[in-house]
Amino acid sequence: MCGITGYIANDKLPLTKMVSSLQHRGPDAFGEYETVINNQHIGLGHSRLSILDLSEKGNQPFVSEDKKIHLVYNGEIYNFPELKAAYLKNENFKSETDTEVILKLYQQKG
């Protein structure tokens, strides 16, 4: 099972340490994203247990093509192939993950 972490704070927090503490949840890959918006430090972290799309293309945080949305996710959408076929026929995908389907559906449907 993957592990996710994140924060919104006045100061930068030790995200790498936070992600490292989740290694037992997913030893296959580790990802981080940090930014500052309106003087608030924001961090997202992910430790991956690869189940779908074992390639690096499935690593998180997932980032939208326009770089406006960053997503960490832990779970499994069992019907993601059906959702992809029904709602995202005209989209280009870089992975075979349910995470990318969630991201694109969020962009499309809100």
VENSUL-V125948 format. One record per backbone hydrogen bond with DSSP energy under -1.0 kcal/mol. CO is the residue of the C=O (numbers start at 1). NH is the residue of the N-H. E is the energy in kcal/mol with one decimal. If there is no record, write none. Layout:
BEGIN
CO,NH,E / CO,NH,E
END
This chain:
BEGIN
3,47,-2.7 / 5,45,-2.9 / 7,43,-2.3 / 9,41,-3.0 / 13,15,-2.1 / 14,18,-1.9 / 15,19,-2.8 / 16,20,-2.5 / 17,21,-1.6 / 19,22,-1.8 / 20,23,-1.6 / 22,25,-2.4 / 29,48,-3.2 / 31,46,-2.3 / 33,44,-2.7 / 35,42,-2.8 / 37,40,-1.9 / 40,37,-2.4 / 41,9,-2.4 / 42,35,-2.2 / 43,7,-2.1 / 44,33,-2.2 / 45,5,-2.1 / 46,31,-2.5 / 47,3,-2.3 / 48,28,-2.4 / 55,58,-1.5 / 56,59,-2.0 / 62,71,-2.6 / 64,67,-2.0 / 69,64,-2.5 / 71,62,-2.9 / 77,80,-1.5 / 79,83,-2.3 / 80,84,-2.7 / 81,85,-2.3 / 82,86,-2.4 / 83,87,-2.6 / 84,88,-1.8 / 88,91,-1.5 / 97,101,-1.1 / 98,102,-2.5 / 99,103,-2.4 / 100,104,-2.4 / 101,105,-2.6 / 102,106,-2.5 / 103,107,-2.2 / 104,108,-2.1 / 105,109,-3.6 / 106,110,-2.1
END
